[in-house]
């Protein structure tokens, strides 16, 4: 849901900036690479040290590259399969870095093995949720379901909670509990979403497999 409406809004907002970068000779692929590098650096430099506020600020600044690069490609009329592949692949890298950063914090100074495991589950389940849709589409199925928590929801829930939790370092009391709550929400939501997509693919595959047999039977009557 967030992916549908937020992407449309921010695409309109970021269109002038995308046009500015094109006039300066910047390529969409360069924006994709720089954006991913910024997200990975923000996640793996700040999060393992518990600096959630500043890590979230850095990540947020770079995460919008995911909208800017596609906008640039459309404006320049150079949208390509390679660009779509690169963007999707590096999205997985960025997501892995974010939840990996959380896991490193809880495995180290955060000293909470349960939350470390939850963060790792969020990392793995997010990758599998994306894979199920891509794999289903690759075998010719529509995978006509989004699910409870897509990538946009995972990022918004996790990063907002991390940023607000980071205010604990500035003396704001009680906010540090938000990140653990968010990780549990993302973990459960991702598991539900995975189930929704697997069930959908199973149903669509059964319908697709049965279609030729049904057609053949009809032709013989």
N, C-alpha and C positions, 0 to 999 in steps of 0.2 A: 504494500500500500504506500509506504513512504517512498519507495523507489519510483512509483508512478508519479505521484504529485510533487514530491520534493525535487525530483530530477527536472520536471517541466519548469518549475519556478526558477531554480538556480540556473538552468540553461538560458532563460531569458535575461537574468541578471548578469551572467558572465559573458554574454555574446559580445559586448563592446570590448571587453578585455581580450577575448579570443581574437577579435579582428585586429586589435593593437599588436598582438604577438605575431600574427601573420604578416602585418606590414613591416615588422622588424626582421622578417626572414626566419622566424623560429618555426620548426616543424612540429606537427602533432606528436610524432614519436619521441622527440626530445622532451616535450612536456610530460609525456607518459613516464619516461625514464627518470626525469628529475623529480617528479611528484612521488614516484615509488621510493626513490632513494631518500627523500625527505621524510616520508612516513616511517620507513624502516629505521632511519637514524633516530627520529623522535621516540619511537617505541623502544628500541634496544639500548639507547643511551640513558633515557630518563626513567622509564618504568621500572627496570630492575633495581634502581636506587630509591624507588618510592617517591620520585618527584612527578606525581601524577598530574598536577596542575600544568606545569610547564611542558611536560610531554604531550599533553592533550592540545595545548596551544600550538605547538610545532606541528603535530600531526594534522590538526584542523586546517592549518595554512596550506598544507600540501595535498590533502585528500581531495580538494576541489579540482585538482588536475584531472581527475577521472571524468569530470564534466567538460573541462576546458578542451582537452585533446580531441574529443569527439566533435565538439562544436567547431573547432578549427578545421577538422577534416571535412565537415559538411559545408562550411563556408567556402573552402578552397576547392570543393568538388573532387577531393582525392580520397574519399572513404574507400577502404580496401579490406580484403579478408585478412591480410597481414596485420593491419592496424587493429582490427577487432581481436585477433588472436593475441597480439602483444598486450593489449589492454586487459583482456580477461586473465591472461597468465600472470601478469604483474599484480593484478588485484588479489590473487591468491597469495602472492609473496607478501604483500602489505598486510593482509589479514593475519597471516601466520606470524609476522613480526609483532603485531599488536598483542595478540593473545599469548605469544611466546614471551613477550616482555612481562605480562602479568604473571605468567607461570614462574619466570625467573625470580621475580620479587618474592612470591610466596614460597619458593624453594629455598630462598636465601634469607635475607633480613626479615621478610614478612613472616617466616617461620610458621607456615600453615600448610601441611601436606594435603589436606582435603581440598582447600581452595586452589592449590597448585594443580591437583588432579582435575578439578572443575575447569580451570583455565585451559588445560591441555585438551579436555573433552570439547570445549568450545572451539578450539583451534581445529581439531580433527573433524568434528561434526559439520563445521562451516564449510570445510573443503568438500566433504562428502555430499552435503546438500547441493552445492554447486555442480558437483560431478554427476549426480543423478539426473539433473535436468539436461546437462550437456550430453550425457551418454544416451538418454532417452531420445533426444532430438537427433542424435547421430544415427540411430537405427530407424529413423523415419516416423517417430511418434511425436504428437504435438505437445505432450506433457502439459496439459491445460490446467495447471494449478500453480499458484505461487507459494502458498503455505503461510503458516503463522508468522514466521520470522525469516525474512530474506536478508541479503547482505546489508542493505541500508538500515534495517532495524537493528541488526547486530552491532553495527558501528555506532549508531546514534545512542543506543542504550548503554553500550560499554564506555564510549568516550565521554558522554555527559556525566555518567556516574564517576568515572575516573577523575575528570576535571573538578567536579564538586568535592569529591573525596580529598583531592589534593589541597583544598582550602583548609584542611585540618592542620597543615603545616604552618598556616598563617594565624592559627588560634581559633578557628571556627570549630566549636565543639560538636560532636556527634555525627559529623558528615562522613567520617571514615567508614561507616557501615554500609554506605551506598554501593561501593564497588563490589563487595561480596554478594550483596543482594542482586546486583545487575548481572554478575557472572552466573548465578544460579538461574535467573530468569532466561538469559541467553542459552544456557545449557538445556534447560527444559524445553524452551521454545524451538531450539534447533532440532532436538529429538522428535518433537511433534511434527515439525516441518519435514524432516526426513521421512517419517512414517507416511505423511500425506503424499509425498512425491512417489514413494515406492508403491503405495496402493494405487495411485493414479497410473503409473507406468504399467503395473500388472494388469489393470483393467483395460487400458488402451492396447497393450500387447495382445491380450486375449481377444479383443474385438478385431484387431487387425489380422490375427492368425485365423480367426473364424470366418472372415469376410470372403476369401476365395472359395472355401468349402460351401458356404451358403450360396454363393453365386453359381457354383458348378451344379449344385443340386437343383437350383431354379431353372438352369438352362436345359436340364434333362427332362423336365416335366412337360 
